[in-house]
Amino acid sequence: MTTTITCPHCAKSIGIDVQAIPAATERDLFGDPIPSPSKPKMASETVRLPDRFEDFWDVWPRKTNKKKAKDVWKRRKLDARAEMIIGDVMERVEHHRPWQDGYIPHATTYLNGDRWEDEIEYDTPEESDADRELRELRERNQRLNG
C-alpha cells in the first residue's frame, strides 16, 4: 500500500510504501530510519566513587542509628565530600568544646545540617594550679586595695 505524504516544510510530495516500514522503527518523511538519540552519560554513571560511609562511621563518636545515617549519606551523595567531612569529625572530636563536653549530635543531624560547615569552638587551655592561685591573689589584692 503506497501513501503520498507532503512535506510541510518544502511542499514536496513523495510516495511511501507503508507496509514496508516496520512499526517499531521511527522513520522520517522520506522513509529513512530515524536514529534514536543516545542518552548522554551523567558523571555519576561514568565515574563511581567508592562508598565512604564506613570510613565516616569509623570516626563518628556517637554510634547511634547507623542505618538512618547511612540512608542520609547515600541520599545526599556525600561520598564526594567524604574527605572534608571525615576530617571535620576528627577535628571536632579532638578540639570542639561542645563535643568534648558530651554534646555530640546524632550523625543524621550532623549530615542533614551540613554541620561540617559550622565553626569549631576550640577549647581554651585549662588554668593550672599556679595560675589559679595567682589569679585569686590578684583578685583578693584588688578587693583589699579597692
PASEBA-1860 file (N, C-alpha, C; in nm, 3 decimals):
! residues 146
1> MTTTITCP> 0.084/-0.116/0.000/0.000/0.000/0.000/0.090/0.123/0.000 ~ 0.073/0.208/-0.094/0.153/0.328/-0.108/0.070/0.448/-0.064 ~ 0.133/0.532/0.017/0.068/0.653/0.064/0.151/0.772/0.020 ~ 0.085/0.880/-0.019/0.154/1.001/-0.059/0.159/1.095/0.060 ~ 0.279/1.141/0.090/0.298/1.233/0.202/0.357/1.361/0.148 ~ 0.306/1.474/0.196/0.357/1.605/0.155/0.435/1.663/0.272 ~ 0.555/1.705/0.243/0.641/1.765/0.345/0.586/1.903/0.379 ~ 0.562/1.932/0.507/0.508/2.063/0.544/0.608/2.176/0.526
9> HCAKSIGI> 0.737/2.145/0.518/0.838/2.249/0.507/0.869/2.287/0.363 ~ 0.876/2.187/0.276/0.916/2.218/0.138/0.805/2.186/0.036 ~ 0.693/2.133/0.079/0.577/2.100/-0.005/0.606/1.993/-0.108 ~ 0.713/1.914/-0.091/0.740/1.802/-0.181/0.647/1.687/-0.146 ~ 0.599/1.620/-0.248/0.516/1.503/-0.226/0.596/1.379/-0.260 ~ 0.586/1.280/-0.175/0.657/1.155/-0.201/0.563/1.039/-0.173 ~ 0.585/0.930/-0.241/0.506/0.810/-0.219/0.583/0.715/-0.130 ~ 0.517/0.661/-0.029/0.582/0.571/0.065/0.501/0.443/0.073
17> DVQAIPAA> 0.571/0.330/0.068/0.506/0.200/0.088/0.494/0.179/0.238 ~ 0.377/0.203/0.293/0.354/0.200/0.437/0.375/0.061/0.494 ~ 0.342/-0.044/0.421/0.355/-0.179/0.471/0.502/-0.221/0.484 ~ 0.590/-0.160/0.408/0.733/-0.195/0.413/0.804/-0.132/0.532 ~ 0.739/-0.040/0.600/0.800/0.027/0.715/0.768/-0.050/0.841 ~ 0.869/-0.099/0.911/0.841/-0.167/1.038/0.783/-0.069/1.138 ~ 0.686/-0.112/1.214/0.617/-0.025/1.307/0.706/0.022/1.422 ~ 0.801/-0.061/1.462/0.885/-0.027/1.578/0.989/0.079/1.547
25> TERDLFGD> 1.023/0.098/1.419/1.127/0.193/1.382/1.063/0.324/1.338 ~ 1.109/0.432/1.399/1.059/0.562/1.355/1.129/0.600/1.226 ~ 1.053/0.659/1.135/1.104/0.698/1.004/1.077/0.845/0.981 ~ 1.164/0.908/0.900/1.138/1.046/0.862/1.042/1.049/0.745 ~ 1.014/1.167/0.692/0.918/1.180/0.584/0.959/1.107/0.457 ~ 1.086/1.080/0.443/1.135/1.013/0.323/1.150/0.863/0.344 ~ 1.107/0.813/0.461/1.111/0.671/0.486/1.241/0.620/0.544 ~ 1.334/0.708/0.567/1.462/0.666/0.625/1.447/0.651/0.776
33> PIPSPSKP> 1.515/0.551/0.835/1.504/0.534/0.980/1.564/0.653/1.055 ~ 1.497/0.692/1.160/1.547/0.800/1.246/1.628/0.734/1.357 ~ 1.756/0.769/1.366/1.837/0.708/1.472/1.786/0.756/1.608 ~ 1.780/0.663/1.702/1.736/0.703/1.836/1.849/0.779/1.903 ~ 1.813/0.889/1.965/1.919/0.967/2.031/1.977/0.888/2.146 ~ 2.108/0.890/2.154/2.172/0.818/2.264/2.162/0.906/2.389 ~ 2.134/0.843/2.500/2.121/0.914/2.626/2.261/0.956/2.672 ~ 2.280/1.087/2.696/2.413/1.129/2.743/2.440/1.070/2.880
41> KMASETVR> 2.563/1.028/2.901/2.601/0.970/3.030/2.625/1.080/3.130 ~ 2.571/1.058/3.247/2.592/1.151/3.357/2.727/1.119/3.421 ~ 2.783/1.217/3.488/2.913/1.196/3.552/2.907/1.082/3.653 ~ 2.795/1.070/3.723/2.785/0.964/3.823/2.778/0.826/3.759 ~ 2.737/0.820/3.631/2.731/0.692/3.563/2.869/0.650/3.512 ~ 2.951/0.747/3.479/3.080/0.713/3.422/3.187/0.691/3.529 ~ 3.179/0.766/3.638/3.279/0.754/3.744/3.206/0.720/3.874 ~ 3.231/0.602/3.925/3.169/0.562/4.051/3.268/0.588/4.164
49> LPDRFEDF> 3.222/0.665/4.261/3.305/0.691/4.378/3.292/0.575/4.475 ~ 3.397/0.547/4.549/3.387/0.440/4.648/3.292/0.481/4.760 ~ 3.226/0.385/4.820/3.135/0.412/4.931/3.219/0.443/5.054 ~ 3.213/0.566/5.102/3.298/0.609/5.214/3.223/0.617/5.346 ~ 3.097/0.573/5.348/3.020/0.584/5.472/3.088/0.511/5.588 ~ 3.139/0.391/5.563/3.202/0.315/5.671/3.323/0.389/5.727 ~ 3.397/0.460/5.642/3.510/0.541/5.690/3.459/0.652/5.782 ~ 3.348/0.714/5.742/3.286/0.818/5.825/3.243/0.758/5.959
57> WDVWPRKT> 3.175/0.644/5.952/3.121/0.583/6.074/3.232/0.540/6.169 ~ 3.346/0.500/6.114/3.459/0.460/6.199/3.507/0.573/6.288 ~ 3.500/0.699/6.241/3.549/0.812/6.321/3.437/0.881/6.398 ~ 3.311/0.850/6.364/3.199/0.916/6.431/3.192/0.871/6.577 ~ 3.189/0.964/6.673/3.198/0.925/6.814/3.069/0.873/6.877 ~ 2.956/0.905/6.820/2.827/0.865/6.880/2.762/0.759/6.792 ~ 2.777/0.636/6.830/2.734/0.522/6.748/2.586/0.491/6.770 ~ 2.498/0.577/6.722/2.354/0.553/6.731/2.291/0.570/6.593
65> NKKKAKDV> 2.198/0.481/6.561/2.117/0.486/6.439/2.200/0.488/6.311 ~ 2.285/0.390/6.298/2.373/0.379/6.181/2.294/0.369/6.050 ~ 2.185/0.293/6.050/2.108/0.273/5.928/2.054/0.405/5.873 ~ 1.996/0.488/5.961/1.944/0.617/5.915/2.056/0.708/5.866 ~ 2.169/0.704/5.935/2.283/0.786/5.894/2.331/0.742/5.755 ~ 2.335/0.612/5.732/2.379/0.562/5.602/2.280/0.602/5.493 ~ 2.150/0.599/5.523/2.049/0.642/5.427/2.068/0.789/5.389 ~ 2.095/0.873/5.488/2.119/1.016/5.461/2.245/1.031/5.376
73> WKRRKLDA> 2.351/0.959/5.410/2.477/0.965/5.336/2.453/0.933/5.188 ~ 2.380/0.826/5.163/2.355/0.784/5.024/2.262/0.882/4.953 ~ 2.154/0.923/5.021/2.058/1.014/4.959/2.123/1.147/4.921 ~ 2.213/1.195/5.006/2.278/1.324/4.980/2.405/1.311/4.897 ~ 2.440/1.185/4.862/2.558/1.156/4.780/2.683/1.225/4.837 ~ 2.714/1.191/4.961/2.823/1.258/5.033/2.960/1.195/5.011 ~ 2.969/1.090/4.930/3.100/1.029/4.904/3.197/1.131/4.844 ~ 3.146/1.223/4.763/3.232/1.324/4.701/3.291/1.420/4.804
81> RAEMIIGD> 3.225/1.435/4.920/3.272/1.525/5.026/3.332/1.450/5.144 ~ 3.352/1.321/5.128/3.392/1.236/5.240/3.519/1.285/5.310 ~ 3.621/1.322/5.235/3.747/1.365/5.298/3.724/1.486/5.388 ~ 3.648/1.583/5.339/3.622/1.704/5.417/3.541/1.670/5.542 ~ 3.439/1.586/5.527/3.352/1.551/5.639/3.428/1.472/5.744 ~ 3.502/1.372/5.702/3.578/1.288/5.795/3.683/1.372/5.868 ~ 3.751/1.459/5.794/3.849/1.548/5.856/3.786/1.639/5.960 ~ 3.666/1.691/5.930/3.597/1.778/6.024/3.558/1.702/6.150
89> VMERVEHH> 3.508/1.579/6.134/3.470/1.499/6.251/3.592/1.475/6.339 ~ 3.704/1.440/6.280/3.825/1.415/6.357/3.870/1.541/6.432 ~ 3.859/1.655/6.367/3.896/1.782/6.431/3.802/1.813/6.548 ~ 3.673/1.792/6.528/3.575/1.819/6.633/3.593/1.726/6.753 ~ 3.622/1.600/6.727/3.644/1.505/6.836/3.759/1.552/6.924 ~ 3.863/1.605/6.863/3.982/1.648/6.938/3.966/1.785/7.003 ~ 3.896/1.879/6.936/3.905/2.019/6.980/3.773/2.091/7.002 ~ 3.660/2.041/6.954/3.534/2.114/6.963/3.478/2.104/7.104
97> RPWQDGYI> 3.469/2.217/7.174/3.432/2.220/7.315/3.298/2.149/7.343 ~ 3.190/2.177/7.268/3.064/2.106/7.298/3.076/1.954/7.286 ~ 3.151/1.906/7.188/3.166/1.761/7.173/3.246/1.704/7.289 ~ 3.347/1.778/7.334/3.427/1.730/7.446/3.346/1.731/7.576 ~ 3.245/1.817/7.581/3.156/1.821/7.698/3.044/1.717/7.687 ~ 3.043/1.640/7.578/2.945/1.533/7.562/2.825/1.568/7.477 ~ 2.819/1.689/7.421/2.706/1.730/7.337/2.737/1.699/7.191 ~ 2.726/1.573/7.156/2.755/1.527/7.020/2.622/1.498/6.951
105> PHATTYLN> 2.594/1.560/6.837/2.467/1.535/6.771/2.462/1.394/6.711 ~ 2.341/1.349/6.680/2.328/1.225/6.605/2.392/1.246/6.468 ~ 2.442/1.142/6.409/2.506/1.152/6.277/2.410/1.207/6.173 ~ 2.282/1.169/6.181/2.183/1.220/6.083/2.168/1.371/6.095 ~ 2.170/1.423/6.217/2.161/1.568/6.238/2.282/1.638/6.178 ~ 2.398/1.582/6.203/2.523/1.638/6.151/2.521/1.639/5.998 ~ 2.482/1.528/5.937/2.485/1.515/5.791/2.376/1.599/5.725 ~ 2.255/1.595/5.777/2.145/1.673/5.718/2.168/1.823/5.730
113> GDRWEDEI> 2.236/1.864/5.837/2.256/2.006/5.862/2.385/2.063/5.806 ~ 2.459/1.983/5.727/2.590/2.029/5.676/2.675/2.088/5.789 ~ 2.676/2.019/5.902/2.742/2.072/6.021/2.892/2.084/6.007 ~ 2.951/2.019/5.908/3.096/2.033/5.884/3.129/2.175/5.842 ~ 3.026/2.253/5.805/3.048/2.393/5.766/3.042/2.487/5.887 ~ 3.000/2.436/6.004/2.991/2.517/6.125/3.131/2.545/6.180 ~ 3.141/2.655/6.253/3.268/2.688/6.318/3.298/2.590/6.431 ~ 3.424/2.564/6.452/3.466/2.479/6.563/3.498/2.569/6.681
121> EYDTPEES> 3.439/2.538/6.797/3.467/2.612/6.920/3.585/2.545/6.988 ~ 3.701/2.604/6.971/3.821/2.543/7.028/3.825/2.559/7.178 ~ 3.877/2.456/7.242/3.894/2.455/7.386/3.998/2.558/7.426 ~ 3.973/2.624/7.537/4.078/2.709/7.594/4.154/2.623/7.691 ~ 4.285/2.640/7.700/4.362/2.555/7.791/4.314/2.573/7.935 ~ 4.313/2.464/8.009/4.271/2.472/8.149/4.373/2.552/8.230 ~ 4.321/2.620/8.328/4.404/2.700/8.416/4.484/2.609/8.509 ~ 4.614/2.632/8.513/4.698/2.550/8.602/4.676/2.594/8.747
129> DADRELRE> 4.719/2.512/8.840/4.703/2.545/8.982/4.777/2.674/9.016 ~ 4.897/2.691/8.961/4.975/2.812/8.990/4.906/2.935/8.933 ~ 4.850/2.922/8.810/4.779/3.037/8.751/4.654/3.070/8.831 ~ 4.583/2.968/8.879/4.463/2.990/8.958/4.499/3.063/9.089 ~ 4.605/3.018/9.157/4.647/3.083/9.282/4.686/3.228/9.258 ~ 4.758/3.252/9.148/4.799/3.389/9.115/4.676/3.475/9.089 ~ 4.579/3.422/9.014/4.457/3.498/8.984/4.381/3.529/9.113 ~ 4.371/3.430/9.204/4.299/3.451/9.330/4.369/3.556/9.416
137> LRERNQRL> 4.504/3.553/9.419/4.579/3.654/9.495/4.554/3.794/9.439 ~ 4.554/3.806/9.307/4.530/3.938/9.245/4.389/3.988/9.277 ~ 4.290/3.896/9.268/4.152/3.936/9.299/4.139/3.981/9.444 ~ 4.203/3.908/9.537/4.198/3.944/9.678/4.269/4.077/9.701 ~ 4.381/4.096/9.634/4.455/4.222/9.646/4.371/4.338/9.596 ~ 4.299/4.319/9.483/4.213/4.426/9.431/4.100/4.461/9.528 ~ 4.045/4.360/9.594/3.937/4.384/9.690/3.989/4.463/9.811 ~ 4.111/4.427/9.855/4.167/4.494/9.972/4.210/4.638/9.941
145> NG> 4.266/4.658/9.823/4.316/4.791/9.786/4.211/4.874/9.713 ~ 4.102/4.818/9.686/3.988/4.881/9.633/3.989/4.951/9.510
END
